[in-house]
Amino acid sequence: MAASTKVLALESPTQTGEWTVVLPRKGRHRRNSRKITIAKGQQQEQQLWVPTDLEIDPERQSKLMHKIQACMKKIENSQFFLAFLDQMQIPKVLNHFHRVLGSESQLQMVIYGIGSIESHETPRLQLSLALLMKRKFSWIGDIEVFDPVLSATESQVLEDLGCSVLSLNEQGRREAKKSTLFFMPHCEAELYNNLLQANWGVESLNRIALFGNSFETYKQHVSFKYYDQEVSLMNSSVAESVTHILDA
């Protein structure tokens, strides 16, 4: 799979500063209604994607842009962001990023599962953090974004902010052909698993930096949920869907 895809030609911290962790729940309704159902062991197919609403609303576009600009100011002036910048510049952390960079000058950023930036503040805050990271760190390059819930208006605002909205639903299966920072702070375990599966090799894994939830959190959740029900962990459907996370 190519490392980048064609873009549209269209005109999770909480308010307390904590990230929201989304855990796999049995029977949860998925936001992508067009996702293909597959047999166990098969890879999910990638699909061409366009917003269900193809018209851009200028009034909504203007309001959303103002909301995002306000969120960026809110984060930039927060104690959380100052502490975050300090942590990002600790030599041990920077060394990890430089190792992923290798001989390249910038890490491409791919944002999966951002959610509706128009309907909810949490996605706007997460997007704002990603945009501020690019502003503050010269080693972060172009930003690509995808979530199947994005509207045409939201997609245009993202383009106006300098991001590229993917026209292919990769199901998280982006093979890292170059150094890439995957920004996924509010994604389900299955999306992380798809990404790891697509890059399950030394060379590919060494080209990836992940900004998101702790794999240990998912492991503990799966273990607790199924052991509590006296069901073998490795026989559970949830465990099978996050095999690479559990291995990692």
C-alpha positions in Angstrom: 0.0 0.0 0.0 1.3 3.4 -0.9 2.4 5.7 2.0 0.1 8.5 0.9 -3.2 8.6 -0.9 -5.2 11.0 -3.0 -6.9 13.8 -1.1 -10.4 15.1 -1.4 -11.0 17.7 -4.1 -13.9 19.3 -2.2 -14.7 22.9 -1.7 -9.0 12.9 23.5 -7.9 15.3 26.4 -11.0 16.2 28.5 -11.5 19.6 30.0 -9.6 18.5 33.1 -6.5 17.8 30.9 -6.9 14.0 30.9 -7.1 11.8 27.8 -10.2 9.9 27.2 -9.5 6.2 26.7 -11.9 4.3 24.4 -12.0 0.6 25.1 -13.5 -2.1 23.0 -17.1 -2.9 24.1 -19.2 -5.7 22.9 -22.0 -4.6 20.6 -20.7 -1.1 20.1 -22.2 0.7 17.1 -19.5 1.5 14.6 -19.4 5.0 13.1 -18.4 3.7 9.7 -21.6 2.1 8.4 -19.9 1.2 5.1 -17.2 -0.9 6.7 -17.0 -4.3 5.0 -17.8 -7.4 7.2 -15.1 -10.0 6.7 -14.3 -13.5 7.8 -11.9 -14.0 10.7 -8.3 -13.8 9.6 -9.0 -11.8 6.5 -7.7 -8.2 6.2 -10.3 -5.4 6.0 -10.6 -4.0 2.5 -9.8 -0.3 1.9 -12.5 1.7 0.4 -12.8 4.9 -1.5 -14.5 7.5 0.7 -16.4 10.7 0.2 -18.5 12.6 2.8 -22.2 11.7 2.7 -23.0 15.4 2.4 -21.1 16.8 -0.6 -22.0 20.5 -0.2 -19.9 22.9 1.9 -21.8 25.3 4.1 -19.9 28.6 4.3 -21.5 29.7 7.5 -20.7 26.5 9.3 -17.2 26.6 7.8 -16.6 30.0 9.3 -18.0 29.1 12.7 -16.0 25.9 12.9 -12.8 27.7 12.0 -13.3 30.2 14.8 -14.0 27.3 17.2 -10.8 25.6 16.3 -8.8 28.8 16.6 -10.3 29.3 20.0 -9.3 25.7 21.0 -5.7 26.3 19.8 -5.5 29.4 22.0 -7.0 27.6 24.9 -4.4 24.8 24.7 -1.5 27.0 23.9 -2.0 29.1 27.0 -2.6 26.1 29.3 -0.3 24.6 31.9 -0.9 21.2 30.2 0.7 22.4 27.0 3.7 23.9 28.8 4.2 20.6 30.6 3.7 18.7 27.3 6.3 20.8 25.5 8.8 20.1 28.3 8.2 16.4 28.1 8.5 16.3 24.4 11.9 18.0 24.6 13.4 15.6 27.2 16.5 14.1 25.6 15.3 10.6 26.0 12.0 11.4 24.2 13.7 13.4 21.5 16.1 10.5 20.9 13.2 8.2 20.2 11.8 10.6 17.6 15.3 11.1 16.0 15.7 7.3 15.8 12.4 7.1 13.9 13.4 10.0 11.7 16.6 8.3 10.6 18.0 10.1 7.6 14.8 12.0 7.0 14.2 15.6 8.1 10.5 15.4 9.0 8.0 12.9 10.3 4.8 12.8 8.3 1.8 12.9 10.7 -1.3 10.8 10.1 -4.4 11.4 12.2 -6.9 8.6 12.4 -10.2 8.6 14.2 -10.4 12.3 15.0 -14.2 12.3 15.2 -16.5 15.1 14.3 -14.6 18.4 14.9 -17.8 20.3 14.3 -20.0 18.4 16.8 -17.7 17.8 19.7 -15.0 19.8 21.6 -12.8 16.8 22.4 -11.9 16.2 18.7 -11.3 20.0 18.3 -8.9 19.9 21.2 -7.0 16.9 19.9 -6.8 18.4 16.4 -5.5 21.7 18.0 -2.8 19.8 19.9 -1.7 18.2 16.6 -1.6 21.5 14.8 0.4 23.1 17.7 2.9 20.2 17.6 3.5 20.9 13.9 3.9 24.6 14.7 6.3 24.0 17.6 8.5 21.2 16.2 10.2 21.7 12.8 10.6 17.9 12.5 6.9 17.3 12.1 5.9 17.6 8.5 2.6 17.3 6.5 -0.6 16.2 8.2 -3.1 13.8 6.8 -6.4 13.2 8.4 -9.2 10.6 8.2 -12.4 9.7 10.0 -15.4 8.4 8.1 -17.7 10.7 10.1 -16.1 13.9 8.6 -18.5 16.1 6.6 -17.7 18.1 3.5 -17.6 21.3 5.6 -15.3 19.7 8.2 -13.0 18.4 5.4 -12.8 21.8 3.9 -11.9 23.4 7.2 -9.2 20.8 7.7 -7.8 21.6 4.2 -7.9 25.3 5.1 -5.8 24.5 8.2 -3.2 22.9 6.0 -4.1 19.3 6.4 -4.9 16.8 3.7 -8.1 14.7 4.1 -7.7 11.2 2.7 -10.1 10.0 0.1 -9.4 6.4 1.0 -10.6 4.6 4.1 -7.4 2.7 5.0 -9.0 1.0 8.0 -5.8 2.0 9.7 -3.7 -0.2 7.5 -1.1 2.3 6.4 2.2 0.6 5.7 4.9 3.1 6.8 7.1 3.5 3.7 8.7 6.6 5.4 9.0 8.0 8.9 5.5 8.6 10.2 3.9 9.8 13.4 0.5 8.3 13.8 -1.7 10.6 16.0 -4.5 8.3 17.4 -5.4 9.5 21.0 -9.1 8.5 20.8 -9.1 5.3 18.7 -10.4 1.9 19.4 -8.1 -1.1 19.9 -9.0 -2.6 16.5 -7.6 0.4 14.6 -4.3 0.2 16.5 -4.2 -3.5 15.7 -4.8 -2.9 12.0 -1.9 -0.5 12.0 0.5 -2.8 13.8 -0.5 -5.7 11.6 0.2 -3.7 8.4 3.7 -2.9 9.8 4.5 -6.1 11.6 8.2 -6.2 10.8 11.4 -4.6 12.1 11.9 -2.1 9.3 8.4 -0.8 9.2 8.0 -0.7 13.0 11.2 1.4 13.2 9.6 4.0 10.9 6.6 4.5 13.2 6.0 6.8 16.2 2.6 6.3 17.9 0.9 9.1 19.8 -2.1 7.5 21.5 -3.4 5.2 24.2 -1.3 2.7 26.2 -1.4 -0.9 24.8 -1.2 -2.0 28.5 -4.5 -0.4 29.1 -6.2 -2.4 26.3 -4.5 -5.6 27.6 -5.7 -5.1 31.1 -9.2 -4.3 29.9 -9.5 -7.5 27.8 -8.0 -9.6 30.5 -10.3 -8.3 33.2 -13.4 -8.4 31.1 -13.0 -12.0 30.0 -11.4 -13.6 33.0 -14.3 -12.1 35.1 -16.7 -14.0 32.8 -14.5 -17.1 33.2 -13.8 -17.1 29.4 -10.3 -17.9 28.2 -8.6 -14.7 27.1 -7.1 -16.2 23.9 -10.4 -17.8 22.9 -12.3 -14.5 23.1 -13.3 -12.6 19.9 -12.0 -9.4 21.4 -8.6 -10.8 22.1 -8.4 -12.2 18.6 -9.1 -8.8 17.1 -6.2 -7.2 19.1 -3.6 -9.9 18.7 -0.8 -7.5 17.7 -1.5 -5.2 20.6 -1.3 -8.1 23.0 1.9 -9.2 21.4 3.4 -5.7 21.6 
